[in-house]
Amino acid sequence: MQLQSRQAGILKRANYYKSAPYAIVLVTLLAVSNINLKKDYANGSMEADGKGYYAYLPAIFIYHDLSFGFYNTIERVTYYNPDLNYEYLRSFKNKTINKYYSGTAFCMMPFFGMGHLNTLISGTAADGYSYYYMLWIHIGALLYLLVGLIAMRKILRTYRIAEKWIAFTLACMTFGTSLFYYTLTEYSMSHLYSFAVINFFLLCVRKYSLKHDKRLLLYAGFLLGIIVLIRPVNIVIIFSIPFISGGFRQIKDCFTSMLKHKVLLFLGFIAFLAVGSIQLIIYKIQTGTFFVYSYPGEGFDFLKPHFLDMLISYRKGLLVYTPMILLSLLGFVYLWRQSRFAATSLAIFLLLLTYILSSWHMWFYGGSFSQRVFIDFYAFFAILLATAFYNLPKGWIRNAYFSVAIVLTLFCQVQTYQYRHMIIHWSDMNKEKYWEVFLKIR
């Protein structure tokens, strides 16, 4: 009887842990409600690049104008805010184009539809930028956070990590990193959407390596198309496939299995092309040509990467402003003990990823909290963090690691507050400024 009661208690606790993604999103929703609803989502509450990502939706579905003529009559007049204003339009062969890619708008589309319907019912201005549009886009961002966390949890389960450590890892990766800020405030930026889609792509690849379910080939192709449509540079995710597959034998088995499922493999490739080519079709409509480089004067310089600047500089260093990532690297020790192939392939991928991202001409990525471009790839650090939590020996070592994770989560929350209130400057931090405002909230 006592054994049955104990097992029932363990099962009950496990069920609580399984609900972690929902609990995390609920806490985030409370924060969103407290901060953003006070603003009434007025004056186009989207910020910076997010305006450009979103602009495809009113352009296509309201104004039917891919030359974005409404920019000067709506954004620059009705919803003008000098603090949030950002010029995202560019000229190509005397045609006006959007600097940014349409994948984020593709992800937002269902919630834009809900916002438009809600606006029509309410009788308010159906101009694409009024209250209900912004509200529903933010609701959508919260749901993308939820599905991203659900996918992350499912990935971690394939590593046979206990549910309680998975739950704690999800909380650390949300509240102890910049993911929380980009859900709370800059919800129209691309990174949250990439985070969710990449997580599901990795889940498909991981499950295919374990079960060889042929349907996953189609899903993976479709998701890879969205990944590229959101941020083309994120095609680098394919180089993580050796790690996420598990080993040489699993990779060999996957290739053998794919050859048996040629039809689904082909359909997955077609799905990838169909979604990925949406941007090319938009360019064709706008300019008469499929191929447009929308970042004139900007680009990668692979001979001059800012590798260390990206990781440890006071300006935007990932490990300075998101030290939870540094803590997660302890997981490499246990990953190496479990599989040298997995540890080596993940290390190579993360080094390659950092090299590519740090080669962008503006390695600090303009106005951003920490290195926002890494948000898309947080799943890999979650795997490392959860691996460390689960494998650390019981006792003071694990308790100390656990305590440090809590402290770093609180530290990140303080820095998030500082960034939101301009105590941490959006671009021009240095050593002197950093220590001058360290942990100050006034």
N, C-alpha and C positions, 0 to 999 in steps of 0.2 A: 504493500500500500504506500509506504514512504517513497519507494523507488518510482512508482507511478506518479505520485504527487510532485516529486522532484523533476521528472521528465516533462510533466505538464507545465511546471514553472519555467523550465528552459525553453519549451516551445512557445510559451506566451511571450517571454522576453525577445525571442527571435522574431516573432511577428511584429513586436514594437520596432525593432531595429529595421525591419523591412520597409517600414513606413517612413524611413528617414528622408527620402527625397521630397515627400509631401510636407513633412514637418518643416524642412528647410525652406521650401517655397512659401509656406504659410508665414514664417518669420519674415522672409523677404517682402511678402505682400504687406505685412503690417508696417514695415519700414517705408515701403513705397507709398502707402496710404497716408502715413504721417507726414511725409516730406512733399510728395508731388501733388496730392490732391489739394493742398493748400494753394498751390500755384494755379489750380483750376485748368491745367494744361493749356493755358492761354498763350497767345503770341508765338505759336509754333514752338513748343517746348523742346523740340529736337535740337541737337547741338552739332556744330561743325560738320564733319564729313557725313553725319547721319542725314542731313538735309538732302545731300546729293543721292545717297542710297535710296531714300524714300521717294524722291521726286518722280521716278518712273511711274509710280502708281497714279497720282493725279494726272500726269501727262497722258497716260494711255486711257484711263477709264473715265476721266472727267472732261479734260480739255481736248483730248484726241490730237495732241500736239507734241510730237517728239522733238520739236525745236525749242521747247520749254519757254514759249512766249509769255506764259503766265508768271514767270519768275519776277518780271518787272512790275506786273500789275497786282499780284497777290502777295508773294513773299516780301518784296521790297516796299510794299505799301501797307496792306492790311495787317500783316504779321511781322513787320520789321522790328527787330530787336538788335541794337548794335552789339550787344554782348554775345549774341548767338549767330549773328550774320556770317555767312561764309559763301564765297563765290565758287561754285562748283561747275560752272559752264566753261567750255573751251570751244575754240574755233578750229575746224578742220576743213580745208578746201572751201572756205567761206560758208561753211555750214556749222550750225551750233550743235554741240554734243555735250553729253554729261561726262564729266571726268571719271566718274565712278562706275563700277560694274553693277549689273541689274540683279545679281543673285540674292542680295539682301531683300530687295523689293519682292522677289519671287517668294521668299519665305514669309514676308509680311502680308502677302496678298489676301489670304482668307480673313485676316483681322482688319485689313483695310475695308474689305467688303462688309464686315459686321459694323464697322464705324460708319460707313456710308449709309447703310440701312438704318442704323440708329439715328443718324443725322436727319434723314428724310422723315422718319416717324416723328422726331422731335420738332421739326420745322425750323431748325437752325441752318446756318449757311452751309450748303453742301459744296464747299470749295476745296475740300481735301485737307484743310489745315485747322478746322475748328475743333471744338472740345472733344467730341466723340471719336474723331479720327485718332487724336493723340491718345485718348484713354484706351481705345481698343488695341492700338499698336503696342502700348505698354503691357496690357493684359497678355497679348501674344508673346511678348518677350518673357514674361513670367512662365508661360507654358513651355516655351523653348528651353528655359532653364530646367523645368521639371523633366522634360523628355531627355535632355542631356544628362541629368543626374540619374535617371532611370537606366539609361544605356550604360553609364559609367558603373553603376551598381552591378549590372548584369555582366559586364566585362570582368569586374573584380571577382564575381562569384565563380567564374571559370578558372580562377587561380586558387580556388578552394580556401579562400580567406574567410574567417569567421564573420558573421553578420554584424557583430558589435563593432569590429574594427573597420568594416566597410562603412557603417553608418558614421563613425567618427571621422573617417577619411573624407567622406562627402561633405561633412560640416566644415572641416579644415579647408578643403579646396574651394568652398563657396565663400565663407566668411573670413578666411585667412589669406585670401588672394584678391586680385583686382576683379575677379569674376563678379563679386558682389556689387562693386561700384558700377560696372558696365551693365548690370541689370537694374540697379537703383536709379541711375541718373542718365547715362548716355546709352539708353536702351535701343537707339536706332543705329548704333554702330554695328559693324558686320561681325564682330568677334563672338558675341553670344550665339548667333545663328550658326557660325562655323563650328563652335564648340559642340553644339547639339548634333549637327549633321556628321561631323567627323567622328564623334563618339559612336553613332549608329553605324557608320561605315566600318569602324574598327570592330564593332560587335559582330557585324556580318562576316567579316574576314575571319575573326576568331572562331565563330561558330562553324563556319565552313571548314576550317582546318580540323575541327573536332568531329563534325557530324557529316560533312559532305552533302548537305541538303542543297540540291541543285537550284532551288528557288532563290537562294541567297546570292547567286551569281547575278541574277536580274536586279535584286535590291541593291547590291553593291555598285553595279554599274550606274543605276539611277542616282544613288547618293554621291558617287564620285562626280557625276555631272553637276550636281548642285554645288559641291565643294569648289569646283573650278569656276562655276558661274559666280559664286560669291567673291572668291579671291583666287585668281589664276595661279599665284605662286604656291597656293596650298596643294597643288598637284604633287608637291614633295612628299605628301603623306604616303604615296605608293612605296617609298623607300623604307617605310616602317613595316611592310608586310612580312619580311623575314622574321622580325621580332614577334609580331603579333601572332604569326602562324605557330611558333613554338620551337622549331628545330628543322634540321636538314630532312629528317624522315617525313615530318609533317608537310614540308614544302613539296617533296617528291610525291607524296600521296595526293596532295591537292592538284598538282599538274596532271597526274594520272586520272583523277576524278573529273577534272575539267574536260579532258579529251573524250570522256564518256558522255559528257553533257554539252556537246558542241552547240546544240540549238539554243539552250539557255545562256551559254557563254556569248553567243552571237547576239542574242536579244539584249543581254546586259550591255554589250558594247554599243548597240544601237541606242539604248536608253541613255548611255553616257553621252553619245554624240548629239542626240536630240535635245537634251537639256543644256549641255554645254554650248550648243550653237545658237541659243536664244540671243546671246549678246551679239553674235555676228549678224543675225537677222535684223536686229535693231540698228546696227551700224549701216547695214545695206539700205534700210528705209530712210535713215537720216542723211547719208552721204553718197549713196550709190555704190559704195564699195564695202566688202565684207570685213576687211582688215584695217583697223584703225588703232594707232597708238595714242591713247587718250592722256598720257602723262608726258607731254613734250617738255624737254629740259630736265626731266627726272628719270631715274633708273638705277640699275645695279652697277656697282663697280667691284667686280669680284677680285680685283687686284689690290683693293684697299678695304678689306673688311674691318669693322670696328668691333672685333670680337670681345675684347675685355671691356670696352666702353659699354657695350650692351649688357654685360653681366654685372659689373661691379662699380660703374661710375656713379658719382653723386647726382649726375644729371638725370639719368633714367635707369640706372642699373637694376636688372631683374632681381638679383640677389640682395640688393640694398633695400628696395621697396617691396619686395615680396619674399622675405627670408624663409617662408614656408617651403619654397622650392628648394632652397639650400638644405633644409632639414630632411626633405624627402630623399635626397641623394644617398643617405645611409642605406636605403633599400638596395643599392647596387651590391653591397656586401653580401646580402642574403640571396639576391638574384644570381650572383656569381656562384655561390655554393650550390644552388639548385640547378643552374644551367649556364655554363660558360658561353654557349652560343647565344642565349637570350641576353645575357649581360653585355656581351660584346656587340651584338647587332643593335641593341637599344642605344648603347653609348655612341656607336658610329652614326646612327640616325640623328640623335640629339646634337652631336657635333656638326653634322652636315646642315641640320636645320638652323642652328645658331649662325653658322658661317653664311648661309644664304640670306637670312634675315638681317644680319649685321652688315651686309654688303649694299643694302639700300642707301641711296645718297643721303637720305635723312634718317640715319640709324636710330635716332631717338623718337622718330615717328610723330613729330609735331606735338600738339597738345595732347598729353596722355598721362594716365596714372600708371606708373611702373612701365614695363614693356608689354603693352596691350596685345602685341602680335603673338605672344606666347599663349594667350588665353585659348586660342583655337586648339592647342595641343596639350592642354592640361591633363588629359587622360593618362599620358605616359608618366607624369609626376604623381598622379593618383595611384597608379600601379606600384610605383616605388615606395610611396608613403605607406600604403596599406601593407605591402610586403614587410616593411620594417616593423610596423605595429604588431603584425601577426607573429613574426619570428623572433623578436627580441625576447631574451629570457625573462621569465617572471621575476618580480622583485623590484629592487630600487632602480635598476637600469631602465626597465620598461616604464616605471612610474616617472622617472626623470624625463624620459623622452616624451611621454604623454603630457607632462607638465609644461615642457618647453613648447609643445604644439599649442597648448592653450594660451600661453603667454604671447606667442607669435600671432595667434588669431586676434587677440585683443590689441596687439601692436598694430596689426593691419587695419583694424577698425579705427584706431586713433588716426592713422595716416590717411585713411579714406575720408574721415571728417576734415582733416587738415586740407586735403586736396579740394574737397567740395567747397570749402570756405576760403580758398586762395591763400592759405597759410603756406602750403607747399605750392610753389609756382607751377603753372601748367607746362612750362618748357625750360625755363632758365635757372634750374637749381645748380648749385655747386657745393663744395665742401663747407664753406663758411656759412652759406644760407641754410644748409641742411642742419648743422649743429646749432645754429642760432634759434631755429624753430623746433628743435627736437622735442617731441611729445607735448608741445604747447598747443592749446586749443583756443587761445585768445589772440 
